[in-house]
């Protein structure tokens, strides 16, 4: 049906995959388009079905969730597809790689059902599913010193840097507009320019660029 969020579930554990499918199928604004039991099949099915959201297990046979995500996000025909990574562990060593590959966020597999369906809606709307404190902990845990993102930030205007900083700190669109005293159209224009100049797919990658460049520093965790 028109307006439904089309979902592809990529999970190698049969029971969990069936549970995810059943959960999504109960939502009136969502529809299961297909399933995949390994990373290679996830890439094939994504190209065939062009889902709005892919629920992707981070560890799968044949092709890892990270590599599958990278291939899906590199496909120009899937520019509107968003990947929501599923992980057993909050600090999975491969998580940052998945975000860099283009995943719009991640969720723990033990999340309650309402949290999962809300997460699907969140990434489908173009937002990233990365709380500011969790992103700071992840980057502090995994991220090396500033990278080539520093050079790319030099192409930004001062206002674009301000918008990027607020995005990295976890502010919503409405909060950014209020903080800077700008209109929705102006905020959208700045975000569009940031995505283009930093070569980012979505807000999740903007957050990573902000931390990688040193524009925003991750707080040390005890």
Steps between C-alpha positions, in 0.01 A plus 500: 500500500610853425654669801613180671861466609643206307735293718757232417607283794856364479568264791663157496325363810175353372299546820606862547440575131148358527436706813612821328285427197195431719557821697535721193199338334274609788572869438240668274759734345758232423530205264753217475642494148742212549741307719866402482696244702847625405675816385525406133128433479431828679685691226319310225158546658560868571584560133194305388246634749634852568374511860466820701676342800726196540522342845854363481667259740857616552643147495385267225639217288617534137536878531513705818231753582761774462600399148138444402416847629789654308383340176139602552591858587739526203224405255360820344172319438464461878566860597173513694556172684603528865679228696428443867768277652410240761764398751525271801750729671496873569869534418529256216849549355358522150233759575693810400595332174131438432418866557781604271366256242175693502276353771261760637516362852498191714283325751568226751321175427346495847318829441128487570265472200372858519857632496581298189200616296562859610862459386384389155284813475785719623755391240237497226429867575864582426618532858783305659442266790802602703458660840766762570637333814519159333665643189757677719578173679529309175732753343707531812529120509575442133604818324866584432633853483355753256497381139450642153165636614696793641595618152145470377372717785711785368253533211211575738367842589492605866123448513530154348754415769252615763226282355736201480603547863139503616419190293797321657376597846171325429270798451181449302415709196261715705762555771761604242261751345421649844864506612618685189185702437462369146204379296428139407591573137834651602580207727417257221724694262792479744451126558483435125824695451668306782402166351638605163826659615586223745394218269261372766196283436302611804518665842677200655797554271493873573539418869798276425662773287458751784678270746765380256598858418519602864222756459324321786691304758378173648490510878712240676299236675585374850 
